Amino acid sequence: MINKKITKSLSDEIKIKAKISKIKIETPKGRPLLHWVNKHPLEYVTGFPTQLTEVFDPQKKDKFPETPKYNELEKNWHNLLFHGDNKEVLATLLEQGFRGKVDLIYIDPPFASNKDYMRKVELRGLKDLGRIEEDSESIIQQTMYEDIWKRDEYFQFMYERLILLKELLAETGSIYVHLDYRMVHYIKAFMDEIFGEDNFKNEITWRRQIPRGMKAHATFLPYSAEYILLYTKGGGAIWNQPIKINKLSIKEAEKKYMKDEKGFFRTSDPGTFSFEGLFDLYKRGKLYAPYNGKIIVDTKSKRIYTQKGNLGIKYYRKREGNFIVEETPVDNIWEDIPGLGVTPSEWLGYQTQKPEALLERIIKASSDSNHLVLDCFMGSGTTCAVAQKLGRRWIGVDVNKGAIQVTSKRLQKISKDKKEAKHPTFAVYKVNNYNLRILKTEAKELAIQQYGITKVKTDTFFDGLRDSGELVKVIDFNHPLTLLDLQLIVDELNKRPDEDRDVVVISLGRETKVDAWIEEWNKKQPYKDTRNKKRMRQFIVFDLKDKNFVSYEPSKADVEIKRVGKGKVKIKIVSFISPTIIKRLELEPGLLQKKIPDFRSMIDVVLVDTDYDGEVFKIGFSDVPEKQNDLVKGEYELEISEKPTKVAVKVIDMLGEEVMVTKEV
Ligand SMILES: C[S@@+](CC[C@H](N)C(=O)[O-])C[C@H]1O[C@@H](n2cnc3c(N)ncnc32)[C@H](O)[C@@H]1O
């Protein structure tokens, strides 16, 4: 067993230094309880520092908080895009006053489907030039997220996030959880436990596709459905019943409906209608007698009936020109929204992207104008895009830089197309410094190879095992090893009281206090074996800085920025090169010119801030080509202040990496 007292004093010290504030989280009390290995509730979470990295500011708000706090934002709202792990982001939102403030949550988490999702990244303009055919070289496979989970870990992962989401949801709020056959039954049991069985409102079956070709012959029937669980926080949740509108030609209507001089109608049984009610319908010609029979009204006995067959009430269909309009309430089988295989115009290359019509139905049903909508598995940003179009406020979160880029681009475009949009402004925040994720994953791979580490995908905390038996934790390479990182490892070890193995921590740099802390920790651990004086849970740091190890070459851009006349600036991207793209394409250096004759093929987006304050990039101008075959222009003339100002140009490549060039003009 570990020495609890020492652990406590060490962790207390660290907490003071790292300024951790604990946010209490309520333990679910509901039933039924699904159990799994290492199930534990969240007793508390800690918020993390946020860094404002980019703003899209068509309203010229100018002032953006470094940390978004609900009570400040409420008065002057801008939408929020977070780059980070959603557990950390949700905890941060709780810390910043968003508890109970979210009106609607939609999540489309990984399905535990045992495959890596790839985003196809195509270089721009190359199809037209016909240089690179089809997928072979122009498409770079960029892992968007890892979807390989051992079941227990997936459960714990989802459990924690659902608990946090409940805390953020308003009393009148609703949550939709999108899953498929693999996990829906388990997650429903969690939702019953966390949100309460009474708050289960429905399970929607969405027909994602119509089976064709090989699929239609699948053994034991093809999978065409996905499921969306709908829960509310409590009673009184917002609900606007969706109506399905179907337009039929007159010919089609003739097959389906009865007809009289007033139009097409169908009938239904009078059920519990009172005599007075029926009499009123009778006077208005809305009662129906089958077999051309007569309707008999007996006012004495207060009965209305027919000569032959049963009385019916006529429900007329609306006519619009040459069409008959059917309006039916939507039920829990949604077959009228095709998946994106069928509507490619929306397709942004994000494998798991959902159609906007699906989100439109959900957002309209469970929120009203100006309500706050949250999606913390945002992907290509479908929820945010639809929320924006429908005049809702939104928060999007994703751990993947590619998802942030795709969403940011998508939302800038919507605001430009739809000038009257409510709250068109949004700010991008990093939580716990996720900026160098692409670099990080690559460097992590290298480190793992270098030290002979076997990756353990089933452990959500540790990254692998060394051949010599130690647990391995690779610290994000975007920051040096800090006491907070060590505290997180200690917290994890505390959850595993039987763990006595040593821990190798791999980092790129370390804070000065780290060595002293580790020395003290190692000395205080109990003996594993008193004879050879070997203590358990020893921390060992491999600092890659000492080894000059990471050879990462960032993208380079040569950008000319010149003032022309008093209030204008001329910007020209003279050259751009992304060594990562070239490496991924596996191009020989000499082949580069032939394969990619125009460097703009590698550029996805160009953003300009004409009045850069040195900290927050405000997107004043953006060149976001709509089609894959269009290149960015690369040359711009923009208005600027007549006074000296700093111009910043951000060039984002097709992998989502950015280079920023600034100049005082
Ligand atoms: C199924 S996709 C969502 C697709 C989205 N509905 C759309 O229409 O594009 C799931 C997303 O969750 C993100 N994700 C997975 N784990 C995450 C985590 N811990 N924190 C934040 N995002 C995460 C992935 O990067 C991925 O983009």
The ligand as a Gaussian input file, in Angstrom:
#p B3LYP/6-31G(d) Opt

LIG

0 1
 C      -18.339000      11.041000     -34.725000
 S      -17.300000      12.433000     -34.745000
 C      -18.456000      13.760000     -34.754000
 C      -18.938000      14.127000     -36.118000
 C      -19.892000      15.314000     -36.132000
 N      -21.183000      14.996000     -35.583000
 C      -20.048000      15.900000     -37.519000
 O      -21.181000      16.077000     -37.984000
 O      -19.039000      16.185000     -38.170000
 C      -16.637000      12.453000     -33.137000
 C      -15.654000      13.558000     -32.840000
 O      -15.327000      13.474000     -31.458000
 C      -13.998000      13.935000     -31.300000
 N      -13.504000      13.437000     -30.013000
 C      -13.200000      12.163000     -29.655000
 N      -12.766000      12.133000     -28.400000
 C      -12.804000      13.419000     -27.933000
 C      -12.472000      14.027000     -26.703000
 N      -12.027000      13.328000     -25.690000
 N      -12.638000      15.363000     -26.580000
 C      -13.097000      16.106000     -27.620000
 N      -13.418000      15.573000     -28.807000
 C      -13.274000      14.250000     -28.964000
 C      -13.273000      13.376000     -32.491000
 O      -12.098000      14.114000     -32.759000
 C      -14.334000      13.490000     -33.579000
 O      -14.148000      14.689000     -34.303000

